[in-house]
Amino acid sequence: MVKNSLISVISQEEKEKNKGSVEFQVFNFTNKIRRLTSHLELHRKDYLSQRGLRKILGKRQRLLAYLSKKNRVRYKELIGQLDIRDPKTR
């Protein structure tokens, strides 16, 4: 598992004061998703980790949908910083 590939877009002092913000939560979920993805590349039959990954993906998707409804500019900036694609809307 490669830990150097994790992103650090948010500075340390911003982490301390904005732990409950939507951007920080999406940032943490993205790091967890990348760690679990690299883990699952090595351990393909780890079904509990697959389930956890799907749960985290759903949480991040709901937070991104909330942010896109509330503030489209912050949403676009976050998508660009984290380098994740824009989810399709129905």
C-alpha positions as CSV (number, residue, x, y, z in Angstrom):
1,M,0.0,0.0,0.0
2,V,1.5,3.3,-1.1
3,K,0.9,6.2,1.4
4,N,2.7,8.8,-0.6
5,S,0.0,9.0,-3.2
6,L,-2.4,10.5,-0.7
7,I,-3.3,14.1,-1.3
8,S,-2.7,17.0,1.1
9,V,-4.7,19.9,-0.4
10,I,-5.8,21.3,2.9
11,S,-3.2,22.8,5.3
12,Q,-2.8,21.5,8.8
13,E,-4.3,24.6,10.5
14,E,-7.3,24.5,8.2
15,K,-7.8,20.9,9.3
16,E,-8.0,21.9,12.9
17,K,-10.6,24.6,12.6
18,N,-12.8,23.1,9.8
19,K,-13.2,19.5,10.7
20,G,-17.0,19.5,10.3
21,S,-17.1,21.3,6.9
22,V,-18.3,19.5,3.9
23,E,-15.1,20.0,2.0
24,F,-13.0,18.5,4.8
25,Q,-15.3,15.4,5.1
26,V,-15.1,14.9,1.3
27,F,-11.4,15.3,1.5
28,N,-11.2,12.6,4.2
29,F,-13.5,10.2,2.3
30,T,-11.4,10.7,-0.8
31,N,-8.2,9.7,1.1
32,K,-10.0,6.6,2.6
33,I,-11.3,5.6,-0.9
34,R,-7.8,5.8,-2.4
35,R,-6.3,3.8,0.5
36,L,-9.0,1.1,0.2
37,T,-8.7,1.0,-3.6
38,S,-4.9,0.3,-3.4
39,H,-5.6,-2.3,-0.7
40,L,-8.2,-4.0,-2.8
41,E,-5.9,-4.2,-5.8
42,L,-3.7,-6.6,-3.7
43,H,-6.5,-8.4,-1.8
44,R,-9.3,-8.9,-4.3
45,K,-11.4,-11.2,-2.1
46,D,-11.6,-8.9,0.9
47,Y,-15.3,-8.5,0.8
48,L,-15.7,-6.6,4.0
49,S,-13.3,-3.9,2.7
50,Q,-15.3,-3.9,-0.6
51,R,-18.5,-3.2,1.5
52,G,-16.8,-0.5,3.4
53,L,-15.6,1.1,0.2
54,R,-19.1,1.1,-1.2
55,K,-20.4,2.8,2.0
56,I,-17.8,5.5,1.9
57,L,-18.4,6.1,-1.8
58,G,-22.1,6.6,-1.1
59,K,-21.4,9.0,1.7
60,R,-19.1,11.0,-0.4
61,Q,-21.6,11.1,-3.3
62,R,-24.4,12.4,-0.9
63,L,-22.1,15.1,0.5
64,L,-21.1,16.2,-3.1
65,A,-24.7,16.3,-4.1
66,Y,-25.5,18.4,-1.1
67,L,-22.6,20.8,-1.8
68,S,-23.6,21.1,-5.5
69,K,-27.1,22.2,-4.5
70,K,-25.9,24.7,-1.9
71,N,-22.9,26.2,-3.5
72,R,-21.9,25.3,-7.0
73,V,-18.7,27.4,-7.0
74,R,-17.3,25.6,-3.9
75,Y,-18.4,22.3,-5.4
76,K,-16.5,23.0,-8.7
77,E,-13.3,24.1,-6.8
78,L,-13.4,21.0,-4.6
79,I,-13.9,18.6,-7.6
80,G,-10.9,20.3,-9.3
81,Q,-8.6,20.2,-6.3
82,L,-9.3,16.5,-5.5
83,D,-9.2,15.5,-9.1
84,I,-12.5,13.5,-9.0
85,R,-15.0,13.6,-11.8
86,D,-18.3,15.2,-11.8
87,P,-21.0,12.6,-10.9
88,K,-23.9,12.1,-13.3
89,T,-27.2,13.5,-12.2
90,R,-30.5,11.9,-12.9
